[in-house]
Amino acid sequence: MPFEWLKLLHAGSALLSISGFALRGYWMLTGNPRLRSRPARVLPHILDTLLLASAIGMLVVLQANPFELAWLSAKIAALLCYIGLGMVAFRFGKTRRVRVIACGMALLVAAYIVAVAFTKSPWGPLAGWSG
């Protein structure tokens, strides 16, 4: 599969994954029963699998080590934070307030990940800022 197709699959999967996360966060806020529906529980795993597979595919095509590139290391570290915050938001948060805060923080981390992807800098949205 050509690199451009993998990149398109990765970007599309990321868009759908983050959008789905935001929608599930909205459903959590509003107490919508769709949050517990089978598609809401299964689709994120499918999208995230496509997202990860396309990322690995791009690394293979480029023959790149993600830990040799600071911006990719930053994305991986942020991804782990995003996953942890998502788990607190939808599974382990003891109170509604904790779940809502974790969900908001996860969305901020997702925005950082997207900014890092666009700028190719671990500084993400601050890349190019001259102070």
N, C-alpha and C positions, 0 to 999 in steps of 0.2 A: 504494500500500500504506500503510495507516495507520501512524502512528508506533509505536503499541503493538505491532503485529505485527513491525515492524522491530526493536524493542527486545527482544522475545521471541526472535526469530531470532538476534540478536546474543548475548544471554545464553546461549541454548542452544548456540550454536556455540562460545562461549568455554568453557563447561563441558566439552563434548566434546573440544575441542582440547587443553585443559590435562590432562584425564583421559587422553587418548591419548598425550600427551607423557610423562606420569608412567608409563604402562604401558610405553611404549617404553624409558624409562629403566630400569624394572625388568627388562625383557627384556635390556637391555644388561648390567646387573649380573649376571644369572644366565646369560648366554651363550645365551639362548634363540634358536633359529634363526628364530623368527617375526619377529624384528626385520628380517630381510632379505626377508620375504615381500612380494609385490606390494601387498596391501592396506595393510600397514604403511608402505609407501613412497608410496602414492597418496592414501589417505584424509586424511592431514594437510593435503595441498595443497587438497583439496576443501573441508574444514572451514575452513581459513584463508581461502580465497576467499570463502566465505559470510560469515565473520566480518568481513572487510574490506568486502565489498559492503554488508552491513547497517549498518556504521558510517558509510560514505559516504552511504547512503540516509537515515540519521537526520540527518546534517549537512545534507543537501539539504532535507529536510522542515523542519528548524528554521531553515534559512538561516543557519547558524552557521559562523564561521571558527574552526577548532580552535586556531589560534595566538593568538586573542584571549582564550581561556579557559585560565587557568593549569593547571587540572586536566587538561584534554585535551592540552595540550602535554606535561605530565608523563607521561601515558599513552603518547603517541607516542614520547617519548624512552625510556621503559622498554621499550616494544615493540621498539625497535631493539636494545636491550641483550639482550632475551629471544631475539630472532632470532640475534644474534651468538653468544650462549652456546649456543643449540641447535645451531648449525653446528659449534661446537667439540665439543659433546657427541656428535654423531652422524656427523660427517664428518672434521673436521680435527684433533681431539685426538690427539696422538702416542702418549700412553700411556693405559692404562686409568684411572689415577688422575686425569689431567687431564680425561678425558671424564666421570668420575663427579662431580668437583668442578663442572665446567661445567653438568652436568645439575642438580645440587642448587641451584646459584646461579640457573639459569634458572627453577626452580620457585619460588624465593624472589621473584624478579622478577615472576613471574606472580601470586603472592599480593599483591604490592604493587599491581600493575595492578588487580586485583579490588577491593582496599581503596580505591584512588583512585576507581574507578567508583562504589562505594557511598557514599563520603563526599563526593564532588565537591570534593576538596581534594588539592593536590599533596603534602600531608603524609601522605595515605593513612591507615595505621593509627595515626598520631600525631595525627590531626585531633581537635580538641576536648580534647587533653591540656593541662591548665592548669599543669603543672609542679609 
